[in-house]
Amino acid sequence: MALSVRNYDPAVFVGADLIAGGVISSNAPTGNGIGYATGAGGAVTQLTNRSTGVTLSKLCGAITTDATSLAAGAEASFVVTNTTVAVGDVVVVAARSGQTADTSIPVVTAVAAGSFTITLTNIHASTADTGAMIINFVVIKAVGA
């Protein structure tokens, strides 16, 4: 059974949980789709080097890495302390901007209660990544059972 919510009063849903036993989808071709609203995210800038951890306890946001050079073929990992993350969650990252000639890619390499680890890998054979990268992230809440 499909439930269509049209012309709803937003005040009715403020602070309310929505639990669906079926599919939740958006058919808006150019709208906001499905995601987090303004205020759910945050931003943080990494200090010192590309292995320095950061803290941002938000469900989504942006991390600006330090501009320390990452040599061709090298990797650097750092921990993001985030109290919204549970061990079963899925954290997705994407490079927004900043990498030198598209050399480095971010990947989540570990998820734990209260943190996740991002590893930056410079995939270029000869060019160092010398720019600060902005990494978008989102936490997708999940359960094991």
Protein Blocks (a to p, Z undefined) as FASTA:
>chain_A
ZZddehiafklmgopacddfbdcddfbfklnmjaddehjaccdddehiambccddddfbd
cddddfbdcdehiacddddddfkbcfkbccddddfbhpahhlaccddfbdcehiacdddd
dfbfkbccfbdcddddddddddfZZ
